[in-house]
């Protein structure tokens, strides 16, 4: 049974390849959804898949790529909709 994870990552997470890092990990884990920069300097992630894979993604988000400094990751768990065919990088909001 799939679930949906909506995560908001804060810290020094823009300009350090955080979106690319997240997309690579999501693809590796077989997740669908998207990642995007936010106008407030954070990164937003919406991912769907199995709970175990999503939990692994959460751990990756808490660490981020080497150049990032993650201060906080806010998580919202929801019911999956199955609306995403793959995982992509979205435009900044």
C-alpha positions in Angstrom: 0.0 0.0 0.0 1.4 3.3 -1.0 1.5 6.5 1.0 2.3 10.2 0.3 5.0 12.2 2.0 4.9 16.0 1.9 8.1 17.3 3.3 9.4 20.9 3.9 13.2 21.1 4.3 14.7 24.2 5.8 18.3 25.4 6.2 21.0 26.0 3.7 19.4 23.8 1.0 19.3 25.9 -2.1 22.2 26.3 -4.5 23.8 23.1 -3.2 22.2 20.5 -5.6 19.5 19.5 -3.1 16.8 19.1 -5.7 19.1 16.9 -7.9 20.1 14.9 -4.8 16.5 14.3 -3.9 15.4 13.4 -7.4 18.3 10.9 -7.7 17.4 9.2 -4.3 13.7 9.2 -5.2 14.4 7.5 -8.5 16.7 5.0 -6.8 13.9 4.2 -4.3 11.2 3.8 -7.0 9.2 6.8 -5.7 7.1 9.2 -7.8 6.3 12.9 -7.2 8.4 16.0 -7.3 10.9 18.3 -5.6 11.1 22.1 -5.9 12.7 25.2 -4.3 10.5 27.5 -2.4 10.7 31.3 -2.4 11.4 31.2 1.4 14.7 29.5 0.8 13.5 26.0 1.6 12.9 22.9 -0.5 9.5 21.2 -0.8 9.2 17.5 -1.6 6.0 15.5 -2.5 6.7 11.8 -2.9 4.6 8.7 -3.2 5.5 5.1 -2.7 5.9 2.4 -0.1 6.3 3.5 3.5 9.8 1.9 3.9 11.1 3.7 0.8 9.6 7.0 2.0 11.2 6.6 5.4 14.6 6.1 3.7 14.0 9.2 1.7 13.3 11.1 4.9 16.6 10.1 6.3 18.3 11.3 3.1 16.5 14.6 3.3 17.6 15.1 6.9 21.3 14.7 5.8 21.1 16.3 2.3 24.0 16.5 -0.1 27.4 17.2 1.4 27.2 21.0 0.8 23.8 21.4 2.4 23.1 22.2 6.0 19.6 20.9 7.0 18.1 22.6 10.0 14.6 21.1 10.0 12.4 18.7 8.0 8.7 19.0 8.5 6.7 15.9 7.5 3.1 15.5 6.6 1.9 12.0 5.8 -1.1 11.6 3.6 -3.0 9.0 1.5 -1.4 8.4 -1.9 -3.3 9.5 -5.0 -1.2 7.7 -7.7 -1.2 10.8 -9.8 2.5 10.9 -10.7 4.0 8.8 -13.4 7.6 9.4 -12.2 9.7 11.8 -10.0 10.7 15.2 -11.3 12.2 18.5 -10.5 9.6 21.3 -10.5 10.0 25.1 -10.9 10.5 27.3 -7.9 7.3 28.6 -6.1 
